Amino acid sequence: MSEKSVNQPRIGVGVFVIREGKFLVGQRKGAHGAGSWSVPGGWLEYQETFEDASAREIDEETGMKIKNIGFVALTNNIFVNEDIHSLTVWMTADWDSGEPSIKEPHKFVDQQWVDFDTLPAPLFLPWDSLLVSEFMPEIKRRLAVSKTRG
């Protein structure tokens, strides 16, 4: 690879932490998607698995522990105004322990448990693709299963 910088897509991980039929969302702060809402997550680190990235990001951002982490969706995201191209690997996980707190106030200003009927607005850009994707029935199924385990 040359010394010259090359624009390449980055890989982000977004995690639906599921608890009693709801999932945690946070209101983003900072330049990338400021004011919008999304599930916790972040950039995949070098040689990190999706599962490890999910557990790390949830711990770093909320202080919670998660279990039963699994892949559920993939979206291709182009942020024209920010000159960012990313792929979001969407994961689901069951809440294991800890109450959510904002551990990175430079990234999030609010958090709440929601379902698809109570989503706050505006949503982070990758949600535009996710909500119309073929992956939604599986995400909703996993929420429903969680609700019955309550």
N, C-alpha and C positions, 0 to 999 in steps of 0.2 A: 504494500500500500504506500502511496506517495505521501509526502509531508503535507501536501495540499489538503485542506479540509473538504470533505465530500458530504453533501446533504444526504442523509439516509433516514429512513423511518426508525423511530424508537419504539420500544415495546413497553407498554404500560400494563399493569395488573389492577383490575378493579374487583373488589370482593364483596359479595352479598353475604353479610354475616346474619344468619337467620336465627331468630329466637321467637318462639310461639307465634309463627305465621307472619312475622314482621321482619324487616331488615333495616340496618342502620344506614342513614345518609348524613352527610355533612355539607355545610355551606362553605364553598371554597373561598380562599383569600389569596391574594397575590396576582401576578400578571396573567397566569394561564387559567382561564375560566373563572376569574374572580366574580363572586356573587352568585354563581350557579351551584346547583346541588348534585351530588353524586355519592356513590358508595365509597368507602375508604380504599386507598390503593396508592400506587406510585410506580416508579420506573423499575423494571427488572434489572438486577445487577448481574455483572459478568459471572457466568457459570452457576447461576442460581436457578433452581427449579421453580415452576409456577407455584407449587405448594409452599416452598420455603419463602418465596417472596410474599405470598399472601399472609402467612403467619407473622413474618417480620413487619410488614406494613401495618397490620392490624395492631400489633403490640406497640409499635412506634407512635402511631397516630391516636390510638384509643386506650391502650393499656389492657385491652381484653385478650383473652386466650381463645383460640378456636380449634375445632376438630372436624374430622370428616370433610376435608378440603378436596374439592374436585372441579374440573373444568366444566364450563357450561356454555360459553359463547366466545366469538371472536368478531371484532369490528375493525374496519379500516377507517381512520379518521384524518381529515385534512383541515387544519386550522389555518385558513388562508391569511387572516390578519396577523397571526403570530408566527407565520412561516415555520409551522411545525407539522410534521406528518408522523402519525403514530398508529400502531396497532394496539388495540386493547384486548387483552386476554381476560375475559370475565370468569370469575370463579365463584362457587358457593361454598359456604362453610357453616357448620353449626356453632353457635355460641357455646363456649365451654365454661368460662369463668370471667369474673371481673365486670365492673360496671363501666360503661364508656365515659371517658373524660377527654377533653381536648388537650392532648399532650404536645401538640405542635401548633400553638396559636398563630404562627406566621403562615400556616397552611389552611386552617379551618376556624370559623368563628361561631359555628353552631352545629349541633348534632340532634337527630331525632330518629325514633323508630317509626317506620312507615310501612304501608303496603302499596300495591299498585293503584288503589283507589284514593290514597291520601298523599301522593307524591307532591312535594313542594315544587315551585317554579321560580326561576327558570332552571331547567336541567342542563348539565354539562353536555357539550356537543356530542360526544360518543353515544349518548342515549338516543339521539335521533335515529341512528342506524339500529341500535339494539331493540328499540320498541317495535320496529316493523320487521324484525328478523324472524327467521324460522326457529330461533332459540327460545322465544318467549314462552311457548307452552311448557317446556321443560323447567324453566325458572319458576313459573307459577306452580307447577306440580311439586317442586321441592319446597316451596313455601307452604302449600297445602298439607304436605306430609308433616312438616314441622308443627303446624297448627294442631294436628290431631295427636301429636306426641305431647304437646303443651306441657 
